[in-house]
Amino acid sequence: MDDDPIKGHEARVRAVDPLVADQGTLVVRERDVPLEVPGGVGLTNVDRLDPGSLQAAWSPLVVHRLRARVSGPDPEAALGALIDRWLALPRDDEPEQALSVVWPSRDTVPVRALARRGFAPTVAVSVHRLRPHDAPASPVKVRTAGPDDVDVVADMYERLAAYDAQFGWVTPRATTSVRIRESVAGEVLPLEWCWLAEVDGRPAGCLIVEPPARARWISGWVHDAPVAYVGVMYVEPELRGRGIGAALTEVAHAHAAAEGVSSLLLHHALPNPLSTPFWARRGYRPLLTQWIRHLT
């Protein structure tokens, strides 16, 4: 595979966003299909999810993914040519198919090639770099969730998934409720950082963070370490606008900083009118953007 587009791509991305990692390599994995055009190289593969898994609630069941590197005098044309080659590949007739390209958010030069081929920016991977600090005093009570909070946390997790389903990528399924409760009881509460906010003695919101040991799956996306991952943030609708989300976030930031975390990452739906401005106010900014095109 030609190294020149990879080197040129890495240099361009590094110039606009030094926090984006892993742009100077394109390692061929099992079942990858290589693509090459003038000024661009790429690898494509297909993920097929078990409909009964928790992961299947957060994605279509069949996702065709393209990892692309483009450079030269016209990166947009190179990316467009790669996408055209990718679109021309034969595909099985399966339900719930989508195409996905994850692109550095600040590398805007080539992305018109995606928009002109029916892709939409749907999900952002956003980053917040931490500084050591203590959580400021807040009138909102925030406490660490414990084993007795499985149902409370799981119910909020489910409501978050149901809300995000409006934006086209998340799809709650028949088994999602069971899988969420299994995850909260078996992984979140014993192995991750989870807080509950309370108002007038009743649960008002929750926040779940995967610590660095459990966030290795995403840590390679950012040129920083150690990294933690915000997996769930939810506030009850009737209590929004009262500083609950801000209080939860400040507690999480202070705890992560005390644990030596350098950056926090999270996913959020770009069309979501609540999460996009909320996370921006909390100091998060887009690192990578997932461009999506649904096929079926």
One Martini backbone bead per residue (centre of mass of N, CA, C, O) as a GRO file, in nm:
protein
  296
    1MET     BB    1   0.097   0.036   0.022
    2ASP     BB    2   0.089   0.361  -0.012
    3ASP     BB    3   0.262   0.604   0.189
    4ASP     BB    4   0.211   0.897   0.090
    5PRO     BB    5  -0.086   0.951   0.181
    6ILE     BB    6  -0.029   0.894   0.479
    7LYS     BB    7   0.182   1.115   0.530
    8GLY     BB    8   0.010   1.354   0.430
    9HIS     BB    9  -0.226   1.312   0.618
   10GLU     BB   10  -0.077   1.334   0.887
   11ALA     BB   11   0.031   1.622   0.847
   12ARG     BB   12  -0.242   1.766   0.817
   13VAL     BB   13  -0.371   1.675   1.085
   14ARG     BB   14  -0.147   1.767   1.281
   15ALA     BB   15  -0.179   2.073   1.212
   16VAL     BB   16  -0.494   2.091   1.316
   17ASP     BB   17  -0.461   1.816   1.528
   18PRO     BB   18  -0.256   1.680   1.771
   19LEU     BB   19  -0.472   1.479   1.920
   20VAL     BB   20  -0.471   1.304   1.681
   21ALA     BB   21  -0.445   0.965   1.630
   22ASP     BB   22  -0.341   0.724   1.404
   23GLN     BB   23  -0.254   0.858   1.094
   24GLY     BB   24   0.035   0.690   1.014
   25THR     BB   25  -0.158   0.440   0.978
   26LEU     BB   26  -0.259   0.109   0.800
   27VAL     BB   27  -0.369  -0.169   0.925
   28VAL     BB   28  -0.413  -0.488   0.834
   29ARG     BB   29  -0.696  -0.676   0.874
   30GLU     BB   30  -0.916  -0.897   0.908
   31ARG     BB   31  -1.117  -0.859   0.617
   32ASP     BB   32  -0.978  -0.657   0.464
   33VAL     BB   33  -1.016  -0.405   0.204
   34PRO     BB   34  -0.832  -0.270  -0.036
   35LEU     BB   35  -0.776   0.076  -0.141
   36GLU     BB   36  -0.690   0.266  -0.454
   37VAL     BB   37  -0.592   0.600  -0.537
   38PRO     BB   38  -0.522   0.897  -0.630
   39GLY     BB   39  -0.418   1.015  -0.313
   40GLY     BB   40  -0.534   0.723  -0.200
   41VAL     BB   41  -0.616   0.518   0.089
   42GLY     BB   42  -0.782   0.200   0.196
   43LEU     BB   43  -1.001   0.038   0.440
   44THR     BB   44  -1.243  -0.231   0.442
   45ASN     BB   45  -1.527  -0.334   0.646
   46VAL     BB   46  -1.740  -0.563   0.842
   47ASP     BB   47  -2.001  -0.531   1.082
   48ARG     BB   48  -2.160  -0.793   1.279
   49LEU     BB   49  -2.429  -0.807   1.495
   50ASP     BB   50  -2.572  -0.909   1.778
   51PRO     BB   51  -2.901  -0.850   1.858
   52GLY     BB   52  -2.850  -0.940   2.179
   53SER     BB   53  -2.662  -0.715   2.223
   54LEU     BB   54  -2.564  -0.415   2.348
   55GLN     BB   55  -2.426  -0.296   2.095
   56ALA     BB   56  -2.692  -0.311   1.911
   57ALA     BB   57  -2.820  -0.045   2.041
   58TRP     BB   58  -2.565   0.149   1.905
   59SER     BB   59  -2.643   0.007   1.619
   60PRO     BB   60  -2.640  -0.123   1.347
   61LEU     BB   61  -2.596  -0.453   1.237
   62VAL     BB   62  -2.461  -0.329   0.964
   63VAL     BB   63  -2.117  -0.214   0.918
   64HIS     BB   64  -1.954  -0.014   0.692
   65ARG     BB   65  -1.601   0.047   0.686
   66LEU     BB   66  -1.382   0.339   0.644
   67ARG     BB   67  -1.030   0.373   0.606
   68ALA     BB   68  -0.873   0.687   0.539
   69ARG     BB   69  -0.614   0.829   0.313
   70VAL     BB   70  -0.531   1.172   0.220
   71SER     BB   71  -0.373   1.367  -0.047
   72GLY     BB   72  -0.247   1.633  -0.198
   73PRO     BB   73  -0.399   1.878  -0.400
   74ASP     BB   74  -0.689   1.683  -0.371
   75PRO     BB   75  -0.847   1.542  -0.114
   76GLU     BB   76  -1.141   1.536  -0.204
   77ALA     BB   77  -1.103   1.367  -0.461
   78ALA     BB   78  -0.973   1.123  -0.323
   79LEU     BB   79  -1.207   1.057  -0.134
   80GLY     BB   80  -1.424   1.027  -0.351
   81ALA     BB   81  -1.287   0.789  -0.499
   82LEU     BB   82  -1.290   0.594  -0.261
   83ILE     BB   83  -1.596   0.592  -0.217
   84ASP     BB   84  -1.673   0.491  -0.497
   85ARG     BB   85  -1.529   0.220  -0.470
   86TRP     BB   86  -1.686   0.131  -0.219
   87LEU     BB   87  -1.980   0.151  -0.338
   88ALA     BB   88  -1.912  -0.074  -0.571
   89LEU     BB   89  -1.928  -0.291  -0.385
   90PRO     BB   90  -2.045  -0.577  -0.295
   91ARG     BB   91  -2.367  -0.665  -0.135
   92ASP     BB   92  -2.564  -0.786   0.081
   93ASP     BB   93  -2.901  -0.870   0.158
   94GLU     BB   94  -2.953  -0.663   0.437
   95PRO     BB   95  -3.047  -0.549   0.722
   96GLU     BB   96  -2.925  -0.277   0.862
   97GLN     BB   97  -2.748  -0.078   0.674
   98ALA     BB   98  -2.422   0.092   0.699
   99LEU     BB   99  -2.216   0.374   0.662
  100SER     BB  100  -1.867   0.444   0.782
  101VAL     BB  101  -1.688   0.754   0.870
  102VAL     BB  102  -1.396   0.847   1.040
  103TRP     BB  103  -1.314   1.195   1.110
  104PRO     BB  104  -1.132   1.457   1.150
  105SER     BB  105  -1.284   1.743   1.249
  106ARG     BB  106  -1.050   1.963   1.152
  107ASP     BB  107  -1.050   1.810   0.866
  108THR     BB  108  -1.222   1.986   0.617
  109VAL     BB  109  -1.123   1.964   0.320
  110PRO     BB  110  -1.261   1.661   0.231
  111VAL     BB  111  -1.582   1.645   0.334
  112ARG     BB  112  -1.753   1.704   0.078
  113ALA     BB  113  -1.741   1.414  -0.030
  114LEU     BB  114  -1.949   1.309   0.175
  115ALA     BB  115  -2.193   1.501   0.140
  116ARG     BB  116  -2.223   1.437  -0.182
  117ARG     BB  117  -2.282   1.110  -0.084
  118GLY     BB  118  -2.494   1.113   0.174
  119PHE     BB  119  -2.347   1.208   0.419
  120ALA     BB  120  -2.364   1.241   0.784
  121PRO     BB  121  -2.309   1.412   1.069
  122THR     BB  122  -2.374   1.224   1.378
  123VAL     BB  123  -2.099   1.169   1.545
  124ALA     BB  124  -1.908   1.256   1.832
  125VAL     BB  125  -1.571   1.271   1.934
  126SER     BB  126  -1.493   1.396   2.246
  127VAL     BB  127  -1.269   1.630   2.424
  128HIS     BB  128  -1.109   1.654   2.760
  129ARG     BB  129  -0.878   1.836   2.931
  130LEU     BB  130  -0.722   1.799   3.229
  131ARG     BB  131  -0.717   1.951   3.555
  132PRO     BB  132  -0.635   1.998   3.858
  133HIS     BB  133  -0.928   1.959   4.074
  134ASP     BB  134  -1.206   2.068   4.245
  135ALA     BB  135  -1.516   2.044   4.325
  136PRO     BB  136  -1.751   2.253   4.341
  137ALA     BB  137  -1.984   2.387   4.503
  138SER     BB  138  -2.318   2.235   4.539
  139PRO     BB  139  -2.667   2.200   4.570
  140VAL     BB  140  -2.612   1.928   4.449
  141LYS     BB  141  -2.647   1.599   4.507
  142VAL     BB  142  -2.358   1.378   4.505
  143ARG     BB  143  -2.315   1.023   4.455
  144THR     BB  144  -2.217   0.712   4.487
  145ALA     BB  145  -2.282   0.430   4.339
  146GLY     BB  146  -2.444   0.122   4.421
  147PRO     BB  147  -2.580  -0.194   4.442
  148ASP     BB  148  -2.877  -0.059   4.503
  149ASP     BB  149  -2.870   0.106   4.197
  150VAL     BB  150  -2.940  -0.061   3.946
  151ASP     BB  151  -3.226   0.031   3.862
  152VAL     BB  152  -3.178   0.333   3.840
  153VAL     BB  153  -2.947   0.328   3.632
  154ALA     BB  154  -3.085   0.151   3.415
  155ASP     BB  155  -3.326   0.336   3.360
  156MET     BB  156  -3.159   0.577   3.257
  157TYR     BB  157  -3.012   0.430   3.032
  158GLU     BB  158  -3.268   0.361   2.871
  159ARG     BB  159  -3.365   0.655   2.827
  160LEU     BB  160  -3.124   0.739   2.665
  161ALA     BB  161  -3.157   0.542   2.429
  162ALA     BB  162  -3.442   0.637   2.348
  163TYR     BB  163  -3.361   0.926   2.279
  164ASP     BB  164  -3.125   0.864   2.070
  165ALA     BB  165  -3.306   0.717   1.852
  166GLN     BB  166  -3.400   0.980   1.694
  167PHE     BB  167  -3.097   1.006   1.532
  168GLY     BB  168  -3.045   0.698   1.373
  169TRP     BB  169  -2.832   0.493   1.538
  170VAL     BB  170  -3.005   0.410   1.763
  171THR     BB  171  -3.142   0.064   1.872
  172PRO     BB  172  -3.362  -0.057   2.051
  173ARG     BB  173  -3.421  -0.379   2.192
  174ALA     BB  174  -3.553  -0.657   2.333
  175THR     BB  175  -3.265  -0.694   2.512
  176THR     BB  176  -3.166  -0.422   2.635
  177SER     BB  177  -3.264  -0.425   2.927
  178VAL     BB  178  -3.106  -0.675   3.015
  179ARG     BB  179  -2.819  -0.583   2.927
  180ILE     BB  180  -2.807  -0.333   3.105
  181ARG     BB  181  -2.838  -0.473   3.380
  182GLU     BB  182  -2.593  -0.652   3.352
  183SER     BB  183  -2.386  -0.422   3.320
  184VAL     BB  184  -2.438  -0.266   3.581
  185ALA     BB  185  -2.393  -0.510   3.780
  186GLY     BB  186  -2.113  -0.641   3.642
  187GLU     BB  187  -1.953  -0.349   3.568
  188VAL     BB  188  -2.015  -0.061   3.653
  189LEU     BB  189  -2.027  -0.075   3.971
  190PRO     BB  190  -1.754  -0.253   4.018
  191LEU     BB  191  -1.552  -0.102   3.768
  192GLU     BB  192  -1.670   0.184   3.771
  193TRP     BB  193  -1.776   0.522   3.744
  194CYS     BB  194  -2.057   0.621   3.959
  195TRP     BB  195  -2.320   0.871   3.961
  196LEU     BB  196  -2.562   1.040   4.172
  197ALA     BB  197  -2.832   1.251   4.160
  198GLU     BB  198  -3.015   1.460   4.401
  199VAL     BB  199  -3.367   1.557   4.453
  200ASP     BB  200  -3.551   1.545   4.718
  201GLY     BB  201  -3.444   1.230   4.755
  202ARG     BB  202  -3.421   1.187   4.437
  203PRO     BB  203  -3.344   1.079   4.143
  204ALA     BB  204  -3.191   1.289   3.863
  205GLY     BB  205  -2.902   1.152   3.787
  206CYS     BB  206  -2.629   1.026   3.570
  207LEU     BB  207  -2.277   0.899   3.573
  208ILE     BB  208  -2.045   0.729   3.347
  209VAL     BB  209  -1.707   0.591   3.388
  210GLU     BB  210  -1.431   0.477   3.222
  211PRO     BB  211  -1.151   0.373   3.309
  212PRO     BB  212  -0.850   0.320   3.173
  213ALA     BB  213  -0.867   0.001   3.185
  214ARG     BB  214  -1.162   0.027   3.009
  215ALA     BB  215  -1.050   0.251   2.770
  216ARG     BB  216  -0.862   0.113   2.547
  217TRP     BB  217  -1.052   0.108   2.290
  218ILE     BB  218  -1.010   0.452   2.270
  219SER     BB  219  -0.717   0.563   2.341
  220GLY     BB  220  -0.589   0.553   2.037
  221TRP     BB  221  -0.741   0.831   1.931
  222VAL     BB  222  -0.547   0.983   2.137
  223HIS     BB  223  -0.276   1.216   2.208
  224ASP     BB  224  -0.306   1.069   2.510
  225ALA     BB  225  -0.230   1.016   2.872
  226PRO     BB  226  -0.464   0.905   3.033
  227VAL     BB  227  -0.788   0.753   2.957
  228ALA     BB  228  -1.131   0.832   2.969
  229TYR     BB  229  -1.493   0.730   2.963
  230VAL     BB  230  -1.803   0.862   2.872
  231GLY     BB  231  -2.101   0.667   2.858
  232VAL     BB  232  -2.302   0.820   3.071
  233MET     BB  233  -2.565   1.084   3.051
  234TYR     BB  234  -2.834   1.177   3.285
  235VAL     BB  235  -3.145   1.370   3.294
  236GLU     BB  236  -3.430   1.449   3.405
  237PRO     BB  237  -3.648   1.637   3.230
  238GLU     BB  238  -3.790   1.799   3.478
  239LEU     BB  239  -3.468   1.882   3.587
  240ARG     BB  240  -3.373   2.058   3.383
  241GLY     BB  241  -3.178   2.355   3.442
  242ARG     BB  242  -3.036   2.293   3.758
  243GLY     BB  243  -2.723   2.175   3.744
  244ILE     BB  244  -2.687   1.860   3.735
  245GLY     BB  245  -2.488   1.800   3.505
  246ALA     BB  246  -2.263   1.985   3.610
  247ALA     BB  247  -2.221   1.842   3.882
  248LEU     BB  248  -2.147   1.565   3.773
  249THR     BB  249  -1.906   1.656   3.600
  250GLU     BB  250  -1.730   1.780   3.823
  251VAL     BB  251  -1.694   1.521   3.984
  252ALA     BB  252  -1.566   1.356   3.757
  253HIS     BB  253  -1.325   1.540   3.700
  254ALA     BB  254  -1.199   1.536   3.983
  255HIS     BB  255  -1.161   1.231   4.001
  256ALA     BB  256  -0.992   1.185   3.744
  257ALA     BB  257  -0.762   1.375   3.819
  258ALA     BB  258  -0.685   1.223   4.086
  259GLU     BB  259  -0.626   0.952   3.898
  260GLY     BB  260  -0.452   1.079   3.635
  261VAL     BB  261  -0.620   1.190   3.421
  262SER     BB  262  -0.598   1.367   3.109
  263SER     BB  263  -0.848   1.248   2.936
  264LEU     BB  264  -1.176   1.287   2.803
  265LEU     BB  265  -1.420   1.079   2.648
  266LEU     BB  266  -1.693   1.100   2.397
  267HIS     BB  267  -2.020   1.041   2.285
  268HIS     BB  268  -2.232   1.231   2.048
  269ALA     BB  269  -2.511   1.359   1.911
  270LEU     BB  270  -2.531   1.614   1.689
  271PRO     BB  271  -2.859   1.652   1.676
  272ASN     BB  272  -2.855   1.702   1.973
  273PRO     BB  273  -2.985   1.979   2.152
  274LEU     BB  274  -2.841   1.903   2.433
  275SER     BB  275  -2.545   1.779   2.415
  276THR     BB  276  -2.382   1.974   2.242
  277PRO     BB  277  -2.393   2.230   2.432
  278PHE     BB  278  -2.319   2.097   2.699
  279TRP     BB  279  -2.028   1.990   2.628
  280ALA     BB  280  -1.914   2.261   2.547
  281ARG     BB  281  -1.949   2.394   2.833
  282ARG     BB  282  -1.753   2.156   2.961
  283GLY     BB  283  -1.494   2.144   2.741
  284TYR     BB  284  -1.581   2.005   2.481
  285ARG     BB  285  -1.442   1.871   2.170
  286PRO     BB  286  -1.404   1.780   1.861
  287LEU     BB  287  -1.214   1.507   1.713
  288LEU     BB  288  -1.435   1.311   1.587
  289THR     BB  289  -1.629   1.216   1.291
  290GLN     BB  290  -1.931   1.051   1.213
  291TRP     BB  291  -2.012   0.934   0.896
  292ILE     BB  292  -2.343   0.871   0.757
  293ARG     BB  293  -2.503   0.593   0.565
  294HIS     BB  294  -2.799   0.465   0.480
  295LEU     BB  295  -2.930   0.165   0.316
  296THR     BB  296  -3.167   0.004   0.528
   0.00000   0.00000   0.00000
